[in-house]
């Protein structure tokens, strides 16, 4: 149950390009209505066009020769016309070639960018181009066709307006009545879209749904022309010079339009580079060891997370890995990192407890610890850490370790720190050899009787 969408169709060819044909029911209907073969052909040609510039007003073989076109150029145009949407597509840079464009002094880049067309550059007016286009490429409608009687026009009405000049179309309730006639003989719903013009109001749509319910339809779908951001079909094209006056928009209008477009546009995944940087943070939550590994974009933004808890069993470890993958996909599809941090900090479940981290000393769950670390490292948030880091350690993504000048300035300090560290290490090694102690508590406990120490492999006593 579907009325025809348009009388003239553009069929895509396997080798590229399109083939324009009129609906094959049109010639049959004209014959059934009593039109002769000559009248039939004239009416069909009115809709689909002559596909030739021979004898066309304004833009024809003679006028193009006068503009500098040679036989080779005209042959290319002739072969392109049957598959062209309009006359501009047949007289285009990709049809004529670079040599022809240079010979006639035409700028290929300006034409390809849409700033101008070859015909307008050659001096043809929009009215002349429109009249020639209607004859060569057709009007895509039968309204105004010669020899066609007005009382026969309803026979050729379609779901939408046909062509740029068409005005007739099936009203919305015609679609509903078609489905209502078939619904009693079908057990399920009918997959059918009711097409509405762009001017349709909320009341029109409400009326369609109410009448569909009264007629016993099990389902109905409504589409208002132009309601999608990406309009799949349009009746025709409009020349830029035909606009009455330029529209002026304020900065606020642009911001509102951009906000609306961003909210309606489908999310696209931004993949990480094959070779990327990141950080690895080791910690313990309630005695349970966990590694947080990150992957970053070239600009330092977080785009990937990995969590490793190798001693917690296959099920818990797998769930944690799946959660990390989910977070990574969300980040790559544009979910703000702040949303994850706000949502998962302060969640409470086992394991929880004391944390072995320089800035975070206690966490209510594994996820709480993870996103406290991520929030501190990549967002610079310190409101939920127990020991606030110094400014140089905050927000790794602000410099991402790529500030070469700062690294050069600190090279001398790093050498000094390395020397001090080596001295401390040497001293500690000496104390180990002579039985020295690093911690006063260890020194005190060494004099007392103690329990069996924990196993260094499994952690059990």
C-alpha positions in Angstrom: 0.0 0.0 0.0 2.2 2.8 -1.2 1.5 5.6 -3.8 4.3 6.5 -6.1 6.7 9.0 -4.7 7.6 10.7 -8.0 6.9 10.4 -11.7 10.5 10.7 -12.8 13.1 8.4 -11.3 16.9 8.5 -11.3 18.4 5.0 -11.3 22.0 4.7 -10.2 24.1 2.8 -12.6 26.7 0.2 -11.5 29.4 1.9 -13.5 28.7 5.3 -12.1 26.2 8.0 -13.0 22.4 7.9 -13.2 19.8 7.0 -15.7 16.6 9.1 -15.8 13.3 7.4 -16.7 9.7 8.2 -16.3 7.4 5.8 -14.4 6.4 3.2 -16.8 2.8 3.4 -15.6 2.5 6.9 -17.1 2.5 5.9 -20.8 0.1 3.1 -20.1 -2.2 5.4 -18.2 -2.1 7.9 -21.0 -3.0 5.2 -23.6 -5.8 4.0 -21.4 -7.1 7.6 -21.2 -7.3 7.7 -25.0 -4.2 9.7 -25.9 -2.5 8.9 -29.2 1.1 7.8 -29.5 2.3 11.2 -30.6 0.4 12.9 -27.7 1.7 10.3 -25.3 5.3 10.9 -26.4 4.9 14.7 -26.1 3.5 14.5 -22.6 6.3 12.1 -21.4 9.0 14.3 -23.0 7.5 17.3 -21.1 8.3 15.5 -17.9 11.6 13.7 -18.6 13.1 16.3 -21.1 14.5 16.0 -24.6 18.0 15.2 -23.2 19.5 17.2 -26.1 20.5 20.8 -26.7 19.5 20.7 -30.4 17.1 23.6 -31.0 16.9 24.5 -27.3 16.2 28.2 -26.6 19.1 30.3 -25.3 21.4 27.3 -24.6 22.0 25.3 -27.8 24.7 24.1 -30.1 24.9 27.4 -31.9 25.1 29.6 -28.8 27.7 27.3 -27.2 29.8 27.4 -30.3 29.7 31.2 -30.1 31.0 31.0 -26.5 34.0 28.9 -27.6 32.9 25.3 -27.4 34.3 23.0 -30.1 32.9 19.7 -31.5 34.7 17.6 -28.8 33.1 19.7 -26.1 29.7 19.4 -27.6 30.1 15.6 -27.9 31.0 15.3 -24.3 27.9 17.4 -23.3 25.7 15.2 -25.5 26.8 12.0 -23.9 26.4 13.4 -20.4 22.9 14.8 -20.8 20.9 11.5 -20.5 22.4 10.8 -17.0 22.5 14.4 -15.7 20.2 15.8 -13.0 20.1 19.2 -14.6 21.9 21.1 -17.4 24.6 22.3 -15.0 25.7 18.7 -14.4 26.1 18.1 -18.1 28.1 21.3 -18.7 30.6 20.9 -15.8 34.4 20.7 -15.4 34.4 17.0 -14.9 32.6 16.6 -18.2 34.6 19.1 -20.3 38.0 18.4 -18.9 40.8 20.7 -17.8 42.0 21.6 -21.3 38.6 22.9 -22.3 38.3 24.9 -19.2 41.6 26.6 -19.7 40.9 27.2 -23.4 37.7 29.1 -22.6 39.3 30.9 -19.6 37.2 29.4 -17.0 38.3 28.9 -13.4 37.8 25.2 -12.4 38.2 25.8 -8.7 35.5 28.4 -8.4 33.1 26.2 -10.4 33.9 23.1 -8.3 33.4 25.0 -5.1 29.9 26.1 -6.1 30.6 29.8 -6.2 29.6 30.0 -9.9 28.6 27.8 -12.8 30.0 27.5 -16.3 26.8 28.8 -17.8 26.5 31.8 -15.6 30.2 32.6 -16.2 29.5 32.5 -19.9 26.9 35.2 -19.5 23.6 33.2 -19.5 21.0 34.7 -17.1 19.2 32.5 -14.5 15.9 32.9 -16.4 17.6 31.6 -19.6 19.2 28.7 -17.8 15.9 27.8 -16.2 14.0 27.8 -19.5 16.6 25.7 -21.2 16.9 23.3 -18.3 13.1 22.6 -18.3 13.2 21.6 -21.9 16.5 19.6 -21.9 16.2 17.9 -18.5 12.4 18.0 -18.1 10.0 19.4 -15.5 9.6 16.1 -13.7 5.9 16.7 -13.5 2.9 16.5 -15.8 1.3 19.7 -14.5 1.1 22.1 -17.5 1.9 19.4 -20.0 0.6 20.1 -23.5 -2.4 18.1 -24.7 -3.1 16.7 -21.1 -6.6 17.5 -19.9 -7.0 19.0 -16.5 -9.5 16.3 -15.4 -6.8 13.7 -15.9 -4.3 15.3 -13.6 -5.5 13.5 -10.4 -4.6 10.2 -12.1 -0.9 11.1 -11.9 -0.8 12.6 -8.4 2.0 11.3 -6.2 2.8 11.2 -2.5 4.9 14.3 -2.8 5.1 17.3 -5.2 6.8 16.3 -8.4 9.6 18.5 -9.6 10.5 22.0 -8.6 7.4 23.4 -10.2 4.9 20.8 -9.1 2.0 21.7 -6.8 -0.2 18.7 -6.7 0.2 15.8 -4.3 -2.0 13.3 -2.5 -3.4 14.6 0.7 -2.4 12.9 3.9 -5.8 11.3 4.5 -5.5 9.6 1.1 -2.7 7.5 2.6 -4.8 6.7 5.7 -7.8 5.7 3.6 -5.6 3.4 1.5 -4.4 1.6 4.6 -7.9 1.5 6.1 -9.2 -0.3 3.0 -6.6 -3.1 3.4 -6.3 -3.3 7.2 -9.4 -5.7 7.8 -7.7 -8.3 5.6 -4.3 -8.2 7.4 -3.6 -9.5 10.9 -0.6 -7.2 11.6 0.1 -3.6 11.1 0.9 -2.0 7.8 4.4 -0.5 7.2 3.5 2.8 5.5 4.6 6.4 5.9 2.1 9.2 5.6 3.9 12.0 3.7 3.2 15.6 4.8 4.4 18.8 3.2 6.7 21.2 5.1 3.8 23.5 5.9 2.0 20.8 8.0 1.0 21.9 11.5 0.8 20.1 14.8 -3.0 20.0 14.4 -2.7 18.3 11.0 -0.6 15.5 12.5 -2.9 15.1 15.4 -5.9 14.8 13.1 -4.1 12.0 11.1 -3.5 10.0 14.2 -7.0 10.4 15.5 -8.6 9.4 12.2 -6.2 6.5 11.8 -7.4 5.2 15.2 -11.0 5.7 14.3 -10.5 3.7 11.1 -9.0 0.8 13.0 -5.4 1.1 11.8 -2.9 -0.7 14.0 0.0 1.6 13.2 0.8 4.8 11.3 4.0 6.6 10.7 4.2 10.3 9.7 7.0 12.1 7.9 6.9 15.9 7.5 9.0 17.1 4.6 12.3 18.7 5.8 11.9 17.5 9.4 15.2 15.6 9.3 18.6 17.3 9.4 19.7 15.3 6.3 16.8 15.6 3.9 16.9 12.4 1.8 15.0 13.8 -1.1 14.2 17.2 -2.5 11.9 18.3 -5.3 14.5 20.4 -7.1 17.4 22.8 -6.9 17.5 26.5 -6.6 20.0 28.9 -8.0 21.9 30.9 -5.5 21.2 34.1 -7.5 17.5 33.6 -7.3 17.3 34.4 -3.6 15.4 37.7 -3.0 17.7 39.1 -0.3 20.6 37.7 1.8 19.7 36.5 5.3 21.5 38.1 8.2 22.1 36.1 11.3 23.5 37.2 14.7 26.2 35.4 16.6 23.5 34.1 19.0 21.7 32.6 16.1 24.8 30.8 15.0 25.4 29.5 18.5 21.9 28.2 18.9 22.0 26.6 15.5 25.3 24.9 16.3 24.0 23.7 19.6 21.0 22.2 18.0 23.0 20.6 15.2 25.5 19.1 17.7 22.6 17.7 19.8 20.9 16.1 16.8 24.0 14.9 14.9 24.9 11.3 15.3 27.9 10.6 17.5 31.1 9.6 15.6 33.9 7.6 17.1 37.3 9.3 17.3 39.8 6.5 17.4 43.1 6.8 19.2 46.4 6.8 17.2 48.2 3.5 16.8 51.0 4.7 19.0 49.8 6.7 22.0 51.0 7.9 25.3 49.4 7.5 28.7 50.1 6.9 32.4 50.1 3.8 34.7 49.1 4.2 38.3 49.6 1.4 40.8 47.6 1.3 44.0 46.0 -0.8 46.7 42.4 -0.6 47.9 41.8 -2.5 51.1 44.8 -4.6 50.4 43.7 -5.4 46.8 46.3 -4.4 44.2 45.1 -2.5 41.1 46.8 -1.0 38.1 45.1 1.9 36.2 46.5 2.3 32.6 45.4 5.1 30.3 45.7 5.9 26.6 45.7 9.5 25.4 45.1 11.4 22.1 47.8 13.5 20.7 46.4 16.6 22.4 46.6 14.8 25.8 42.9 14.1 26.2 42.0 10.8 27.8 40.6 8.3 25.3 41.2 4.9 26.8 41.2 3.1 30.2 42.4 -0.3 31.3 42.1 -1.8 34.8 44.2 -4.8 36.0 43.5 -6.8 39.2 45.2 -10.1 38.5 44.5 -11.7 41.9 40.7 -11.1 42.1 39.5 -14.1 40.0 38.4 -14.4 36.4 34.8 -13.2 36.9 35.6 -10.0 38.8 38.6 -9.3 36.5 36.5 -9.8 33.3 33.7 -7.5 34.6 36.2 -4.8 35.4 37.8 -5.2 31.9 34.4 -4.9 30.2 33.6 -1.8 32.3 36.9 -0.3 31.2 36.0 -1.1 27.5 32.6 0.6 28.0 34.2 3.7 29.4 36.8 3.8 26.6 34.1 3.6 23.9 32.1 6.3 25.6 35.1 8.6 25.8 35.9 8.0 22.1 32.2 8.8 21.1 32.3 12.1 23.0 31.0 11.4 26.5 32.6 14.0 28.7 35.1 12.6 31.2 33.4 14.8 33.9 30.3 12.7 33.6 32.2 9.5 34.5 34.0 11.1 37.4 30.8 12.6 38.9 28.9 9.4 38.4 31.3 6.9 39.9 33.1 8.7 42.6 31.8 7.9 46.1 30.2 4.6 45.0 30.3 2.2 47.9 30.9 -1.6 47.7 33.6 -4.1 48.5 36.5 -4.0 48.3 37.0 -0.7 50.1 39.2 0.8 52.7 42.7 2.2 53.0 44.5 3.2 49.8 48.2 3.1 49.0 48.4 6.3 47.0 50.3 9.6 47.6 47.1 11.7 47.4 44.2 9.4 48.0 44.2 7.6 51.4 40.8 6.0 51.5 38.2 4.8 48.9 34.7 3.5 49.3 35.1 1.1 46.3 37.4 0.2 43.4 35.5 2.5 41.1 35.7 5.3 43.6 39.4 5.0 43.7 39.8 4.7 39.9 37.8 7.9 39.1 39.3 9.9 41.9 42.7 9.2 40.3 41.4 9.9 36.8 39.7 13.1 37.9 42.8 14.3 39.7 45.2 13.4 36.8 43.2 14.6 33.8 40.7 17.1 35.2 42.8 18.7 37.9 40.1 18.0 40.5 41.4 18.0 44.1 38.1 18.4 46.1 37.9 14.6 46.7 41.6 13.8 47.4 43.0 13.7 50.9 46.4 15.1 50.3 46.3 17.8 47.7 49.1 17.5 45.2 51.4 20.4 44.3 50.6 22.5 41.3 53.3 20.9 39.2 51.7 17.4 39.6 48.2 18.5 38.7 46.4 17.7 35.5 48.9 15.8 33.4 46.8 16.6 30.4 47.7 20.3 30.6 51.3 19.7 29.5 51.1 15.9 28.6 54.8 15.6 29.3 55.6 17.5 26.0 56.9 20.7 27.4 60.5 20.4 26.1 61.6 23.8 27.5 60.5 22.9 31.0 62.3 19.6 30.7 65.5 21.2 29.7 65.3 23.7 32.6 64.8 20.9 35.1 67.5 18.6 33.7 70.1 19.9 36.1 67.8 19.4 39.1 67.0 15.8 37.9 70.8 15.1 37.7 71.1 16.3 41.3 68.2 14.2 42.4 69.6 11.2 40.7 72.9 11.6 42.5 71.1 12.0 45.9 69.0 8.9 45.1 72.1 6.9 44.3 73.7 8.0 47.6 70.6 7.0 49.6 70.4 3.7 47.8 74.1 3.0 48.5 73.5 3.9 52.2 70.4 1.6 52.4 72.3 -1.2 50.8 75.1 -0.8 53.4 72.5 -0.8 56.3 71.0 -4.0 54.9 74.4 -5.6 54.9 75.2 -4.6 58.5 71.8 -5.3 59.8 70.6 -1.7 60.0 66.9 -0.8 60.1 65.0 1.6 57.9 62.1 2.2 60.2 62.0 2.7 64.0 58.9 0.5 64.3 60.7 -2.4 62.5 63.6 -1.9 64.9 61.3 -2.1 67.9 59.4 -5.1 66.6 62.6 -7.0 65.8 63.3 -7.3 69.5 59.9 -8.9 70.2 58.3 -12.2 69.4 56.1 -12.1 66.3 53.8 -14.1 64.2 54.7 -15.9 61.0 55.2 -13.4 58.2 53.0 -13.2 55.2 53.9 -15.1 52.1 55.5 -12.8 49.5 53.8 -14.7 46.7 50.2 -15.3 47.8 49.8 -13.0 50.8 48.7 -15.7 53.2 50.2 -16.3 56.6 
